Amino acid sequence: MSNFKSYLFVKGHTTEEHLEKALKTNADAVILDLEDGCPADKKLAARETLINLLKENAFSKPLFVRVNDAMEAIGREDIDSISPYQDQIEAIILPKTQSFDFLATLAPMIAFQNKLVPLIETPRAIDTVTQIAAFKDVVGLFFGAADSSASLGCKLAWEPLLYARSKVVTAAAMYNLYTIDAPFFYIDDKEGLKKEAEAVKNLGFKSKAAIHPDQIDYINESFAPSSEEIAEGKKVLEEYQKSGGGAVKIDGQMVDEPIAEAMRLKISLGEDQKED
């Protein structure tokens, strides 16, 4: 599973200056967007820009690519064009993923293996996300809030999309996949971003995408365990080990193996943060 906390979207028709700025942020990875972030009349040029960047090995951060709808020719052409450089690409993000059958139909037509991240952003995808997560080449799930709210006819807000987010987290946990939450679209609302990032973390998401560099530090801070949380985890594990692995009461909390495992994960995330 990926330990990335933050992903920064970069428009496909980017400039060298814009890309350099993105690569200098504290984002753990970048997503080059050939789909929604790229106007229709610039999509082919954006693809060529990406290929040239891959030829130059221009990415100093892990690279994800959101291709166009792979059930349409332009999406498959995106994938075919970047296939020779797949060793430089962490994963491809598949918009409009509908079902397990969608992936089973697509897989024989593309070269990428074990590098698929479906975007869960339609009612059918939300309904069948557990089957989507089971597909052999899927390594992560990406929740698309904007398209989900549009297709469901609900407000783009936390409460109306809680059910959909919960299904994504549950399906990912079943198959040990990483999870990426949708960007927060109100760039100037830093308090709203921190509140939503904390909420998705508490729900079980492992990371969140960003649409602006100014959002990255808030996301990283929200997903990284605090020094107090790490200290608590170490204390709990120490007392738990003294008990011989049986259930024990520590500071008023009953601790057994599932709680201990959660503390181990928290500590490991803190160690990853120090390495970064």
N, C-alpha and C positions, 0 to 999 in steps of 0.2 A: 504494500500500500504506500502511496506517496505521502510524504510528510510535509508537502508544500502547504502553506497557509494562505498565500495570496497569489492571484493571477491577474496580470494587467492586460486588458484588451488593447490591441494596437490595430488601427484601421489598415486594411490590406493595401490601399493606395497611399501608403505612408511616404514621408520624405526621410532622407537619411538623418536629418537633424532630429526629427520626431522619434525615430527608432533609437538613436543614440540616447536621447533623453529617457526613453522607456527602459533601456537596458541599464541605466545608471540609478534607477530607483531601487528601493528595498524589496520589490516584488520578488517572490520566489521563482516565478515563471512568467513568460509572456504568451499571449494568445494572439496570433496574427489572424485577423478576421477577414475572410473573403466573402462572407455572407451579408448579414444585416448592416454591418458597419461600412459596407462598400457600395456606392451607387451602381445601378445596373450598367451604366455606360462606362464604368471604370473597372469592372470585374476582371476582364481579360488582361488589362494592363496590370492590375494588382497581382494576378497570378504570375505574370512574367517578372514582376518586381520580386516576388517571393522566390522564384526559381533562381534569379540572379543573386539574391542574398544567400541562398543555400549554397550556390556555387562558390561564393566568396567565404563561406563559413562565418557569416557575419554575426551570429547570435552567441552572445556570451552568457546567456541564461537558457535554461530548459525551454524548448519551443513547443507550443501546441498550435495546431492550425484548425480553425473552424472553416470547413469547406462549405460550399453551397449544397443544397438538397441533393443527396446522392441518388435519389430515385429519378433525377433529371440528368440530362446529358452534361450540363455544365458542372454539376457536382462530381460526377464520375471522371470528367476530364480534369478537374482540380486534383483529384486523388491520383490519377494516372500520371499527371505532370510532376507531382512531388514524390512519387514512389521511388525513383532512383536515389533520393536523399533521405530515405526513411530512418537511417541510422542517426540522423541529426534531429529527428523529430520525436518528441516524447510521446505524443499521441495525436490522433485526429479527432476533432469534435464533430459529431454527426447531428446536424439540426433536423428537426421534423421526424426524428425516429418515432415510429408508430407502434412497433411490436417486435416480437422475436422473429416472426416471418419476414419482416422488413430487413432485419440483419442477415437472416439466412439466405434471402434472395440476393442481397448485396455482396456478401462475403466472397462468392466465387468470382466476382468481377473486379476485385481489388487485391492489391498485393499485401496490404498491411495486415499483420497478425499480432494479436495481443497488444493492440494499440488503439482500441476503439473506445471513445467516450460518448455515448449517446446523450443528446439533449432531451430531457424529459419536459415537454412543453405543450402537449396536446392532451385532451381528455382521454383518448385511447392509450397514449403512452402512460399516463398516470394510472389508468386502470390495469395495464399489463406490465407495470414496471418490474415486478418480480420475475416474470419470464424474460424480459429484456436483460436484466442483471445476470441471468443464468447463461447467456450466450458466451461461447468459449473465448472469443477475442475481446470481450468487454473488460476493461480494467478500472473504469470509474463511471460515475453517473453525475451529470451536470443538470441542475434544476434551472429551467428557464421561466422566470417569474412573469416577464412581460407578455410573452406569447401565451402562457398558461392563463393569465388573467383575461386576455383578449378572447381566447377561445372558450373560456368558461363563462364569460360575461360578468366577471366579478371585479371588484376594486383591486387595484394593484397595491395591496397592503398586507400586513402580517396575518391578521385573523382569517380573512377569506382563503388564504393559500396555505394555511397550517396543515390541513389534511393532506394536500398534495406533497408538501415538504416531508411530512411524516412518512408517507409511503416510500419516498425516495430513500430516506435514511434507513428504513427497515429493510428494504430490498438490498441495499448496498451492504448492510451488516450481515445479511444471510450469505453473501458470496464474497465477503472480505474485499470489497471494492472501496476506493476512495470516493469522496463526495465533494462537489464544488457547488456552492450556492450562487444564485444569480447576483449580479451587481446591484448596488443600491443606486437608484437613478437620480437622486436629488443631491447633486454634487456639493452644494453649499451647506447642506444640512449635516454637519459633522455629528451632532448629538443623535440624530436619527440613524446615521450609519453605525455609530457605536452600539446603540440600542439593538438594532437588527442583527449586527454581527454577533453580539453576545447571545441573542436569542437563538440564532441558528447553531451556534456552538453548543449551547445547552441542549438543543434538540438532537444533536449528534452529528451535525455536519463537521467536516474536518478542515474546510477552507471556504474562501469566498472570492469571487471575481471582483475586479474594479474596472471602472471606465475612465478613471482619471488618476494621475500619479498622486495627487493629494490625499487619496483615499487609502493608500497602501499602508502607511504606518498605523492608522487606526485599526485596520483589519489585522495586521500582524500582532498588535498589542492585544486585541480582543481574543485571538485564538491561542496565543502563547500563555502557558500557565504562569502565574505570578510567583515570586519568590516565596510568598506565604503559602501558596498551594503546594509548591514543591517541598517545603519544609514539613508541612502537614503530612504529605504523602510518605516522606521518609520516616517520620515518627510512627505513622500507622503501620508501615511495613515492618519496622523494627519490633514493635510490640506484638504484631501478628506472628512474626517468626518465633518470638519467645514463647508463644502459646503452643507451638508445635504444629501450627497449621489448622487449629480448630477455631470455631467461632469464639470471639472474645469481645468484651465491651471495652472500648477505648474512648475516653473523653465523652461518655454518654452515647456513643454510636456503636451499634453491633456490627462487627467486622467479620466477614467470612471471605472465602476465596474470590467471588465476583468483585467485592469491594477492593480487595487487595490487588486484583488484576487491573482495575481502573486506576489505582494509585501508581502501579508500575508504568502504565501508559503515560500518565501525567508526568512522571519523572523523566521518562524517555523523551517526551516532547520538549521538556526543559533542557535536556542535554543537547538535543538537536539545535535548539535556539542558541545555545552557547557556541556551538560549532560554527553556526552561521555568522 
